[in-house]
């Protein structure tokens, strides 16, 4: 069977189409659909020179912080900084990644803000839609078996049983995560591998932020539509209940009038008999 070749792809249209349950998200610049993707290529510098003000603020906060149980440093509550969760050894690289990412986002028209609080929520404003994200280092969990019990007693109590020890070790692998929940399937994390480090995934992460913003907007529109439908259904139900009450009252009034006429006729008949 002869295979018919596909026609050439017209210039100016999207080169890739991702189909999602809520509709079609077009990647690239096309005649139809929404342009999704970073406006500039993002590259990470070898050193942190002239950092963004949020990155400089974060560096001051985290360089003074102490590692927690998992070996990750975090700023104290009430000290606003970017949502960066890394070990002291990975802090320099993490700041360079965030510096390049924030500068690229703001150059494309997507500002970054920090919601001051205990968790330092970092959000990217995509056309008025906030998308929360963070940069964290992967933590390896290691369980160390307990030593054998030294008790010579025939009865071993629960508090005498040695317990395993759990250690946490940051492994140096950085991961960018989008901390949002939407109703459609969307990618939430980007990490480096043996072939390509995280620094090579920043443009894809920006695209993920924009796609997530579209998904959040679609969810918001769907919630508003469902709420409007619920209110309209409630309004119609209230109108039906009021109309049913009026009909019931009219029927009750008509029945009372009929009984009154019958009672009056009985009184007249009894009066005629007495006469």
Secondary structure, 3 states (H helix, E strand, C coil): CCCCCCCCCCCCCCCEEEEECCEEEEEECCCCCCCECCCCCCCCCCCCCCCCHHHHHHHHHHHCCCECCCCCECCCCCCCCCCEEECHHHHHHHHHHHHHHHHHHHHCCCCEEEECCCCCEEEEEECCEEEEEEEEEEEEEEEECCCCCCCCCCCCCHHHCCCCEEEEEEEEEEEEEECCCCCCCCCCEEECCCCCCHHHHHHHHHHHHHHHHHHHHHHHHHHHHHHHHHHHHHHHHHHHHHHHHHHHHHHHHHHHHHHHHHHHHHHHHHHHHHC
